[in-house]
Amino acid sequence: MEACWEYLACHKVECAMYGRRDVRCWEHDDACCNHEAAMAFRGRPAPHAEPADGNA
């Protein structure tokens, strides 16, 4: 299974899903991901916030 943080090129090390390969951020509501793809999977609109790498 490809890790969500690798797939999304995410660098949010504070996220509980970061570094894990057994879960993906779009499968859990408690993840800190606001990436458009993850939010769409959860059925929510993506907020207009910082990109996945944390750089605004």
C-alpha positions as CSV (number, residue, x, y, z in Angstrom):
1,M,0.0,0.0,0.0
2,E,1.4,3.4,-1.0
3,A,1.5,5.8,2.0
4,C,-0.8,8.8,1.8
5,W,2.0,11.2,2.6
6,E,4.1,9.8,-0.2
7,Y,1.2,9.8,-2.7
8,L,0.2,13.4,-1.8
9,A,3.8,14.6,-1.4
10,C,2.8,15.8,2.1
11,H,5.3,17.0,4.6
12,K,3.0,17.5,7.6
13,V,5.0,15.5,10.1
14,E,2.6,16.6,12.9
15,C,-0.1,14.5,11.2
16,A,-0.9,11.2,13.0
17,M,-0.9,9.4,9.6
18,Y,2.5,10.7,8.5
19,G,5.1,8.0,8.4
20,R,2.5,5.2,8.6
21,R,1.9,2.7,5.8
22,D,-1.1,0.9,7.4
23,V,-3.5,3.8,7.2
24,R,-4.2,6.7,4.8
25,C,-5.3,10.2,5.8
26,W,-8.4,10.1,3.6
27,E,-9.6,7.1,5.5
28,H,-9.7,8.9,8.8
29,D,-11.5,12.1,9.9
30,D,-9.0,12.8,12.6
31,A,-6.1,13.3,10.1
32,C,-4.9,16.8,9.6
33,C,-4.9,16.6,5.9
34,N,-6.8,19.2,3.9
35,H,-5.5,18.1,0.5
36,E,-8.2,18.3,-2.1
37,A,-8.0,14.6,-3.0
38,A,-8.4,13.5,0.7
39,M,-11.2,15.9,1.3
40,A,-13.1,14.7,-1.8
41,F,-12.7,11.1,-0.7
42,R,-14.3,12.1,2.7
43,G,-17.1,13.8,0.8
44,R,-16.2,17.3,1.9
45,P,-15.1,20.4,0.0
46,A,-11.4,21.2,0.4
47,P,-10.8,24.4,2.3
48,H,-8.8,27.1,0.6
49,A,-5.8,26.8,2.9
50,E,-2.1,26.0,2.7
51,P,-0.9,23.2,0.3
52,A,0.0,19.8,1.6
53,D,3.7,20.7,2.1
54,G,2.7,23.5,4.6
55,N,4.0,26.3,2.4
56,A,1.4,29.0,1.7
